[in-house]
Amino acid sequence: MTPNHPHISEHARSAGLAPDGVRVVITVPTFRRPDHLIATLNSLEAQQKGRDTAVIVMDNDAEGLEGAHAAANWLKTSQLQGIVIVAHQRGNCHAYNAGWETALAEFPNFAHIAVIDDDELAGPGWIDALVETAQRCGVDLVGGPQVPVFADHALDCWRRHPVFTPHYTQTGVVPILYSSGNVLIARRVLDAMPQPFLDPGFNFIGGGDSDFYRRAKARGFTFGWCAEAQVMETLPSRRAEFSWLNARSLRNGAISAIIEKRQRPGFSGRAKTLAKSLALLAASPFRGIGLGLETRSAVIGLYHTQVALGRLMAEFGLVNEQYRNPESN
């Protein structure tokens, strides 16, 4: 049964779903992208997993329900079984939390939970690669690359921008993860972490995943990276526009400062965060020249300055809520 939560409701489920046999749960948050959601689900079905794998789709548009209706129809004919729920509270953290809470309530024996976004397509063997890396490396959380694919291939040069490039390139143990768009999490992590798992304070700025990983690391959980577990992220042309790249870069800086202040509360911690921000701003022109020469792009070279400015803006509560209006994101 879905969790006893007034902000989560079940919309549909596969006929004959056998929850006790599910070992891997794949969660898919969605918001007003029904067509691409179906493409995402098709890529999951192509993983050719049996009844030990299930999907949970979390529609975060309680008014329109386009994703919920599309996913419910898809489940009627899919070999991959699952549940469609509605996360009635707006915000990506609420959507993730609803999916993870439902997994705990519905599937008593699952060992891993995975996340893929509704604008991504899972590559061949995606879920198997994540699970194999978790077992071989003995880690609790495993991330994989989100490969940017612009709708207009003439914009592919922007794939070199740091907002699109993965933090790691080699498979193995890593210090920490940063994104939840392609991740596998062991059940024991969710069992140990307090709820809500992702802090709703990050709902519209992003960074709830980074904050979750930071808290998980503080509890002793370990991280890995699987370069082979790729997902293809479909990017609209607007994400190559300067306004979007600037907003995302400033936001990245703000998130890093917010998380650091949470790690080091109090006046002393805030002073250290501010000092780091000022140091990064002082160094950013030199780092930017190197990045600009490497990528042959003056716009990309601005990234380090934008991050430093975003950190300083966060000191005054000026944080860009890029997820407030998803249609423009």
C-alpha positions as CSV (number, residue, x, y, z in Angstrom):
1,M,0.0,0.0,0.0
2,T,1.1,3.6,-0.6
3,P,2.3,5.5,2.5
4,N,-0.3,6.9,4.8
5,H,0.4,10.5,3.7
6,P,-2.2,13.1,2.8
7,H,0.1,14.5,0.1
8,I,0.7,11.2,-1.7
9,S,-2.0,9.3,-3.6
10,E,-1.9,6.3,-5.9
11,H,-3.1,6.8,-9.4
12,A,-2.5,3.4,-11.0
13,R,-0.6,0.1,-10.6
14,S,0.2,-2.9,-12.8
15,A,-2.2,-5.8,-12.6
16,G,-0.6,-8.7,-10.9
17,L,2.2,-6.7,-9.3
18,A,4.0,-8.9,-6.8
19,P,5.7,-6.5,-4.4
20,D,7.4,-9.1,-2.2
21,G,9.6,-10.3,-5.1
22,V,10.9,-6.8,-6.1
23,R,14.6,-6.3,-5.4
24,V,15.3,-3.1,-7.4
25,V,12.9,-0.1,-7.6
26,I,13.4,2.6,-10.3
27,T,11.8,5.9,-9.4
28,V,10.9,8.5,-12.1
29,P,9.8,12.0,-11.0
30,T,7.8,13.8,-13.7
31,F,6.3,17.2,-14.4
32,R,4.4,18.1,-17.6
33,R,6.6,16.0,-19.9
34,P,4.3,13.1,-20.8
35,D,5.8,12.4,-24.2
36,H,9.3,12.2,-23.0
37,L,8.2,10.3,-19.9
38,I,7.0,7.5,-22.1
39,A,10.3,7.5,-23.9
40,T,12.1,7.3,-20.6
41,L,9.8,4.4,-19.5
42,N,10.4,2.6,-22.8
43,S,14.2,2.9,-22.2
44,L,13.6,1.2,-18.8
45,E,11.5,-1.6,-20.3
46,A,14.4,-2.1,-22.8
47,Q,16.6,-3.1,-19.8
48,Q,14.7,-6.4,-20.1
49,K,14.4,-7.0,-16.3
50,G,12.0,-9.4,-14.8
51,R,9.6,-9.2,-11.9
52,D,12.4,-8.5,-9.5
53,T,12.4,-4.9,-10.9
54,A,9.6,-2.3,-10.6
55,V,9.1,1.3,-11.5
56,I,7.4,4.1,-9.5
57,V,6.4,7.2,-11.5
58,M,5.8,10.3,-9.3
59,D,3.7,12.9,-11.1
60,N,4.3,16.3,-9.4
61,D,1.5,18.0,-11.3
62,A,-1.6,17.2,-9.3
63,E,-3.8,19.6,-11.4
64,G,-2.9,18.4,-14.9
65,L,-1.9,14.8,-14.3
66,E,-0.6,14.4,-17.8
67,G,2.3,12.3,-16.7
68,A,0.1,10.1,-14.4
69,H,-2.4,9.4,-17.2
70,A,0.4,8.6,-19.7
71,A,2.2,6.3,-17.3
72,A,-1.0,4.5,-16.3
73,N,-1.7,3.7,-19.9
74,W,1.9,2.6,-20.5
75,L,1.7,0.2,-17.5
76,K,-1.3,-1.6,-19.1
77,T,0.9,-3.1,-21.8
78,S,4.4,-2.9,-20.4
79,Q,6.5,-5.9,-19.3
80,L,8.0,-3.7,-16.6
81,Q,5.6,-3.5,-13.7
82,G,5.1,-0.6,-11.3
83,I,3.0,2.0,-9.6
84,V,2.0,5.6,-10.6
85,I,1.5,8.0,-7.7
86,V,0.7,11.7,-7.4
87,A,2.9,13.9,-5.2
88,H,0.5,16.7,-4.4
89,Q,3.0,19.1,-2.9
90,R,4.9,21.0,-5.6
91,G,8.7,20.8,-5.7
92,N,11.3,18.3,-6.8
93,C,12.2,17.3,-3.3
94,H,8.6,16.5,-2.5
95,A,8.4,14.3,-5.6
96,Y,11.6,12.4,-4.8
97,N,10.5,11.9,-1.2
98,A,7.1,10.6,-2.3
99,G,8.7,8.0,-4.5
100,W,11.2,6.8,-1.9
101,E,8.5,6.7,0.8
102,T,6.2,4.7,-1.5
103,A,9.1,2.2,-2.3
104,L,9.6,1.6,1.4
105,A,5.8,1.1,2.0
106,E,5.2,-1.0,-1.1
107,F,8.2,-3.2,-1.6
108,P,9.4,-4.8,1.7
109,N,12.3,-6.7,0.2
110,F,14.0,-4.3,-2.2
111,A,17.7,-3.9,-1.9
112,H,18.3,-0.8,-4.2
113,I,16.4,2.2,-5.4
114,A,17.4,4.0,-8.6
115,V,16.5,7.4,-9.9
116,I,16.2,8.6,-13.5
117,D,14.6,11.9,-14.6
118,D,11.7,12.2,-17.1
119,D,14.0,14.0,-19.6
120,E,16.5,11.1,-19.7
121,L,16.9,7.8,-21.5
122,A,18.6,4.9,-19.9
123,G,21.4,3.4,-21.9
124,P,21.7,-0.4,-22.5
125,G,22.5,-2.3,-19.3
126,W,22.1,0.8,-17.3
127,I,20.6,-0.7,-14.1
128,D,22.7,-3.8,-14.2
129,A,25.9,-1.7,-14.4
130,L,24.9,0.4,-11.4
131,V,24.1,-2.6,-9.3
132,E,27.3,-4.5,-10.4
133,T,29.4,-1.4,-9.5
134,A,27.8,-1.1,-6.1
135,Q,28.5,-4.8,-5.3
136,R,32.0,-4.9,-6.7
137,C,33.1,-1.6,-5.0
138,G,31.2,-2.3,-1.8
139,V,29.6,1.2,-1.8
140,D,26.2,2.4,-0.7
141,L,25.4,4.9,-3.4
142,V,26.5,4.8,-7.1
143,G,26.2,7.6,-9.7
144,G,26.6,7.6,-13.4
145,P,27.0,10.2,-16.2
146,Q,24.2,12.2,-17.6
147,V,25.2,12.7,-21.2
148,P,23.8,15.9,-22.6
149,V,22.0,15.6,-26.0
150,F,20.8,18.9,-27.4
151,A,17.6,18.8,-29.5
152,D,19.6,21.0,-32.0
153,H,22.8,19.2,-32.6
154,A,24.4,22.4,-33.8
155,L,24.6,23.3,-30.1
156,D,26.7,20.3,-29.1
157,C,29.7,22.5,-28.5
158,W,28.0,23.6,-25.3
159,R,28.3,20.1,-23.9
160,R,31.8,21.1,-22.7
161,H,30.3,23.7,-20.3
162,P,30.9,22.6,-16.6
163,V,27.1,22.6,-15.9
164,F,26.8,19.6,-18.3
165,T,30.0,17.7,-17.6
166,P,30.1,14.9,-15.0
167,H,32.3,15.2,-11.9
168,Y,34.1,11.9,-12.6
169,T,35.2,9.9,-15.6
170,Q,36.5,6.6,-14.1
171,T,34.5,3.8,-12.6
172,G,35.3,3.2,-8.9
173,V,35.0,4.6,-5.4
174,V,34.6,8.4,-5.2
175,P,34.4,10.8,-2.3
176,I,30.7,11.9,-2.8
177,L,28.0,12.4,-5.5
178,Y,26.3,15.6,-6.6
179,S,23.3,14.7,-8.8
180,S,20.3,12.5,-8.4
181,G,19.4,12.3,-12.1
182,N,21.3,9.0,-12.4
183,V,21.9,7.2,-9.1
184,L,21.5,3.9,-7.3
185,I,20.9,4.0,-3.5
186,A,21.1,1.0,-1.2
187,R,18.0,0.3,0.9
188,R,20.1,0.6,4.1
189,V,20.7,4.3,3.3
190,L,17.0,5.1,3.3
191,D,16.5,3.0,6.4
192,A,19.1,5.0,8.3
193,M,18.4,8.6,7.0
194,P,15.7,10.7,8.6
195,Q,12.6,11.7,6.7
196,P,12.0,13.8,4.7
197,F,15.0,12.4,2.8
198,L,15.5,15.5,0.6
199,D,15.0,18.9,2.4
200,P,12.0,20.7,0.9
201,G,14.0,23.9,1.4
202,F,15.8,23.0,-1.8
203,N,12.6,22.4,-3.8
204,F,12.9,25.2,-6.3
205,I,16.6,26.0,-6.3
206,G,17.9,22.4,-6.6
207,G,20.7,21.0,-4.4
208,G,18.4,18.8,-2.2
209,D,20.3,15.8,-3.6
210,S,23.7,17.3,-2.8
211,D,22.6,18.1,0.7
212,F,21.3,14.5,1.1
213,Y,24.6,13.1,0.0
214,R,26.5,15.3,2.4
215,R,24.3,14.1,5.3
216,A,24.6,10.5,4.1
217,K,28.4,10.8,4.1
218,A,28.4,12.2,7.6
219,R,26.6,9.0,8.7
220,G,29.4,6.9,7.2
221,F,27.9,5.9,3.9
222,T,30.2,5.4,0.9
223,F,30.0,6.4,-2.8
224,G,30.9,5.0,-6.2
225,W,30.8,6.0,-9.8
226,C,29.9,3.9,-12.8
227,A,31.1,5.4,-16.1
228,E,29.3,2.7,-18.1
229,A,25.9,3.4,-16.6
230,Q,25.0,6.3,-18.9
231,V,21.7,8.1,-19.3
232,M,21.1,10.5,-22.2
233,E,19.7,13.8,-21.1
234,T,17.6,15.6,-23.7
235,L,18.3,19.3,-23.6
236,P,16.1,22.0,-25.2
237,S,17.9,24.7,-27.1
238,R,17.2,27.3,-24.4
239,R,19.8,25.6,-22.2
240,A,22.5,26.8,-24.5
241,E,21.4,30.5,-24.1
242,F,23.6,32.7,-22.0
243,S,20.7,33.6,-19.6
244,W,20.1,30.0,-18.7
245,L,23.8,29.1,-18.4
246,N,24.4,32.2,-16.3
247,A,21.5,31.4,-14.0
248,R,22.5,27.8,-13.6
249,S,26.1,28.7,-12.8
250,L,25.1,31.3,-10.2
251,R,22.7,28.7,-8.7
252,N,25.5,26.1,-8.5
253,G,27.6,28.6,-6.5
254,A,24.7,29.5,-4.2
255,I,24.0,25.8,-3.5
256,S,27.6,25.1,-2.6
257,A,27.6,28.0,-0.1
258,I,24.3,27.1,1.4
259,I,25.4,23.5,2.0
260,E,28.8,24.6,3.4
261,K,27.0,26.9,5.9
262,R,24.8,24.0,7.0
263,Q,28.0,22.0,7.6
264,R,29.5,24.8,9.6
265,P,26.7,26.6,11.4
266,G,27.3,29.7,13.5
267,F,29.3,32.9,13.0
268,S,32.7,31.1,12.6
269,G,31.3,28.8,10.0
270,R,29.7,31.6,8.1
271,A,32.9,33.6,8.2
272,K,34.8,30.6,6.7
273,T,32.3,30.2,3.9
274,L,32.5,33.9,3.1
275,A,36.3,33.8,3.1
276,K,36.2,30.9,0.7
277,S,33.8,32.7,-1.6
278,L,36.0,35.7,-1.7
279,A,39.1,33.6,-2.4
280,L,37.3,31.8,-5.2
281,L,36.2,35.2,-6.7
282,A,39.8,36.4,-6.5
283,A,41.1,33.3,-8.3
284,S,38.2,33.1,-10.8
285,P,39.8,35.3,-13.5
286,F,42.9,33.1,-13.7
287,R,40.8,29.9,-13.6
288,G,38.5,31.3,-16.2
289,I,41.3,32.1,-18.6
290,G,42.4,28.5,-18.4
291,L,38.9,27.1,-18.9
292,G,38.2,29.5,-21.7
293,L,41.4,28.6,-23.6
294,E,40.7,24.9,-23.0
295,T,37.2,25.1,-24.3
296,R,37.8,27.9,-26.8
297,S,34.8,29.7,-25.4
298,A,34.8,33.0,-23.5
299,V,31.2,32.3,-22.2
300,I,32.3,28.9,-20.7
301,G,35.4,30.7,-19.3
302,L,33.0,32.9,-17.1
303,Y,31.9,29.8,-15.1
304,H,34.2,30.1,-12.2
305,T,33.4,33.8,-11.8
306,Q,29.7,33.1,-11.9
307,V,30.0,30.4,-9.3
308,A,31.9,32.7,-7.0
309,L,29.3,35.5,-7.5
310,G,26.5,33.0,-6.8
311,R,28.1,32.0,-3.5
312,L,28.3,35.7,-2.5
313,M,24.7,36.4,-3.6
314,A,23.6,33.5,-1.4
315,E,25.0,35.4,1.6
316,F,22.3,38.0,1.0
317,G,19.5,35.5,0.3
318,L,19.7,36.1,-3.5
319,V,19.2,32.6,-4.8
320,N,17.8,31.9,-8.3
321,E,14.9,29.5,-8.1
322,Q,15.3,27.9,-11.5
323,Y,12.8,25.2,-10.7
324,R,10.0,27.6,-9.7
325,N,8.9,27.8,-13.4
326,P,9.8,24.4,-14.9
327,E,8.7,25.4,-18.4
328,S,11.5,27.9,-18.6
329,N,14.1,25.6,-17.1
